[in-house]
Amino acid sequence: LARVEHAIAAREAIRIVYRAGTKGAGPRPVTPLAFYAAEGRLWLRAVCHLDEATKSFRCDRIRGVRPR
């Protein structure tokens, strides 16, 4: 998740390969905002550019990170 941390600091958009959620498996363009812990898990808060909405993504379901 080091690439995600860098994107948070630089306020850069990236693509995450995410396994689950309302859009199914596959790459999603996001602008990551912050990590947080809840329900015993690590989460990523990010703006999802598919929905143009702020969403939460479980970090254990992020399978890859790519430049946007």
KEBATI-820946 format. One record per residue: x, y, z of N, C-alpha, C in turn; residue in one letter; residue number from 1. Coordinates in pm, whole numbers. Layout:
PT    n_c1    n_c2    n_c3   ca_c1   ca_c2   ca_c3    c_c1    c_c2    c_c3  doti  sevex
PT       X       Y       Z       X       Y       Z       X       Y       Z     A    NUM
...
// end
This chain:
PT    n_c1    n_c2    n_c3   ca_c1   ca_c2   ca_c3    c_c1    c_c2    c_c3  doti  sevex
PT      81    -122       0       0       0       0      85     127       0     L      1
PT     216     111     -18     305     228     -21     269     322    -137     A      2
PT     229     266    -251     188     350    -365      64     432    -331     R      3
PT     -25     373    -253    -146     446    -212    -108     558    -117     V      4
PT     -19     531     -23      27     636      69      89     752      -8     E      5
PT     168     721    -109     229     826    -191     121     908    -262     H      6
PT      21     840    -317     -88     909    -387    -168     998    -292     A      7
PT    -185     954    -167    -254    1038     -68    -174    1165     -45     I      8
PT     -44    1150     -22      42    1265       5      48    1360    -114     A      9
PT      52    1304    -235      64    1386    -355     -72    1430    -411     A     10
PT    -180    1378    -352    -316    1407    -399    -333    1370    -546     R     11
PT    -282    1251    -579    -286    1201    -715    -393    1093    -732     E     12
PT    -452    1089    -850    -545     982    -883    -465     858    -923     A     13
PT    -518     743    -890    -456     614    -923    -567     519    -966     I     14
PT    -529     399   -1007    -626     291   -1031    -597     182    -930     R     15
PT    -701     138    -864    -686      22    -776    -757     -96    -841     I     16
PT    -699    -213    -827    -764    -336    -870    -832    -389    -745     V     17
PT    -965    -388    -747   -1043    -416    -627   -1128    -539    -648     Y     18
PT   -1128    -626    -549   -1202    -753    -556   -1326    -742    -467     R     19
PT   -1436    -697    -522   -1565    -689    -451   -1629    -554    -473     A     20
PT   -1738    -532    -402   -1806    -403    -408   -1914    -399    -514     G     21
PT   -1977    -285    -525   -2092    -268    -613   -2055    -274    -761     T     22
PT   -1932    -246    -796   -1890    -247    -936   -1824    -379    -977     K     23
PT   -1815    -474    -886   -1752    -602    -916   -1601    -590    -918     G     24
PT   -1536    -698    -955   -1390    -700    -960   -1341    -620   -1080     A     25
PT   -1226    -558   -1064   -1167    -485   -1175   -1106    -355   -1132     G     26
PT   -1040    -288   -1226    -973    -162   -1193   -1073     -48   -1174     P     27
PT   -1040      38   -1079   -1124     154   -1051   -1036     277   -1039     R     28
PT   -1067     383   -1109    -994     508   -1090   -1043     576    -962     P     29
PT    -949     607    -875    -983     672    -748    -879     779    -714     V     30
PT    -919     872    -631    -825     963    -565    -830     930    -417     T     31
PT    -724     866    -366    -725     825    -225    -714     946    -132     P     32
PT    -788     939     -22    -790    1049      75    -719    1014     205     L     33
PT    -746     895     260    -687     858     389    -715     711     418     A     34
PT    -630     653     503    -654     521     560    -722     540     694     F     35
PT    -803     444     734    -860     444     868    -890     300     910     Y     36
PT    -902     278    1039    -932     147    1093   -1076     146    1145     A     37
PT   -1149      41    1112   -1286      22    1161   -1320    -126    1147     A     38
PT   -1403    -175    1236   -1450    -314    1232   -1333    -412    1228     E     39
PT   -1222    -375    1292   -1105    -462    1297   -1030    -474    1165     G     40
PT   -1053    -382    1073    -990    -386     941    -934    -248     905     R     41
PT    -843    -249     807    -790    -126     753    -869     -91     627     L     42
PT    -911      34     618    -993      82     507    -924     199     438     W     43
PT    -959     219     312    -914     335     235   -1036     419     202     L     44
PT   -1031     546     236   -1136     641     197   -1085     708      70     R     45
PT   -1166     708     -35   -1122     762    -164   -1241     813    -244     A     46
PT   -1213     904    -336   -1314     947    -431   -1310     848    -547     V     47
PT   -1420     780    -570   -1433     685    -681   -1476     765    -804     C     48
PT   -1395     761    -909   -1427     839   -1028   -1529     770   -1119     H     49
PT   -1561     645   -1092   -1670     580   -1165   -1804     637   -1121     L     50
PT   -1817     661    -991   -1942     712    -934   -1937     860    -898     D     51
PT   -1816     919    -902   -1797    1057    -856   -1853    1074    -715     E     52
PT   -1815     980    -629   -1860     982    -490   -1746     934    -401     A     53
PT   -1747     979    -277   -1649     933    -179   -1696     799    -124     T     54
PT   -1604     701    -127   -1638     566     -83   -1528     511       6     K     55
PT   -1560     400      72   -1462     327     153   -1433     194      87     S     56
PT   -1304     157      84   -1259      32      24   -1179     -45     128     F     57
PT   -1211    -172     147   -1134    -256     239    -997    -282     179     R     58
PT    -893    -254     254    -757    -269     202    -722    -413     170     C     59
PT    -780    -509     242    -750    -649     212    -812    -694      81     D     60
PT    -896    -612      21    -957    -645    -109    -890    -571    -225     R     61
PT    -793    -487    -195    -717    -419    -300    -609    -515    -348     I     62
PT    -616    -554    -473    -524    -654    -530    -410    -592    -607     R     63
PT    -417    -464    -638    -310    -399    -711    -333    -249    -717     G     64
PT    -226    -177    -746    -233     -32    -758    -154       4    -884     V     65
PT    -216      86    -968    -152     130   -1093    -164     281   -1106     R     66
PT     -76     340   -1184     -96     483   -1213    -226     503   -1289     P     67
PT    -283     617   -1278    -409     643   -1348    -378     664   -1492     R     68
// end
